[in-house]
Amino acid sequence: MRRPLFELGFAVLFVACAVLSWRAAQRTTEFVGTEEHPGFTAVRYVPPLLLLACALVTVSGLLVIHAAARIYAGSVARRDVEPMI
């Protein structure tokens, strides 16, 4: 039971890192308005950091699925029971 909790902990850590990566990927630039044009704020994204965020979310999802499968398999099949032949 200890290993699925370890995997779930890593999944939470990866999601937190994905959020930080996503927030770091946003670059905002404010442009001052003139008499002819109004001011505006532009947001551009850094693709490698977005790719990192997507990869971290994907890996954390796989870890959650694997941990759930291990917990479910541990509750269904006991290892001390001999197979029926």
Secondary structure as UniProt FT lines:
FT   HELIX           2..25
FT   STRAND          26..31
FT   STRAND          40..45
FT   HELIX           47..76
FT   TURN            79..80
//
